[in-house]
Amino acid sequence: MVFLTSVTAAAQFPVFHLGPDITVPFVVTKAKSEYTEEARLAKLEGSVLLSLVVGADGRPRDIHVARSLGLGLDESAVENVRTWQFNPGIRNGTPVDVLVNEEVFFRTQRTLWDWHVVRAVFQPPTVATRPALIQVKFPLTVDVEENASVTIAFDVGPNGVPAHLRVVKSSDTRWERELLQALRDGWRFRAGTVDGKPATVPAWFEFVRGSHSPIPPAPIPPAVIPRP
């Protein structure tokens, strides 16, 4: 059984979790989320999961990213949801503040068997800006009807070039070589910085061809110390 609980909001009104005595808030107006140029280059698609409070006035607040997509789409999703309008949750006939999760979806134009990115993660040092993607190269699309997924870890060096590439997980090793070569030769970044100076930043990218990944996502470990 799910019990109704509450926490105290900044305005001193209770914020309720969904339960049997409260109706679920639902969206009545929303706009289309905007792609970033980085995400467009990487053909990044998927969804950003957000945690937020829908106020008794139907407006969202306290928006946090619960599941990231990357390359600026997390920030785009947050800014988009700020403009949404909800019908608020109702408890005992009265509108109340309710904590909910919402997904913001991003889809890119591509053919079914094009390689594309479904997750991009950087692990910069504490005082740093992350690298910015400025150039890509994907393997040529081949007419093979097969879903595939390859997760690749690498370091973005101070020169913006991927280094120390390694496959973390793949659905089939025969797809790995072409992806590694394309990433090594054709992907370039504006380097991340620490204290205003270019720095090495570890990265994880998950590549997929087809409609979805046929393997569970590889777990991303805690931040590691960049290679010298």
Secondary structure by P-SEA (a helix, b strand, c coil): cbbbbbbbccccbbbbcccccbbbbbbccccbbbbcaaaaaacbbbbbbbbbbbcccccccccccccccccaaaaaaaaaaccccccbbbcccbbbbbbbbbbbbbbbbcccccccccbbbbbccccccccccccccccccccccbbbbbbbbbbbccccccccccccccccccccaaaaaaaacccccccccccccbbbbbbbbbbbcccccccccccccccccccc
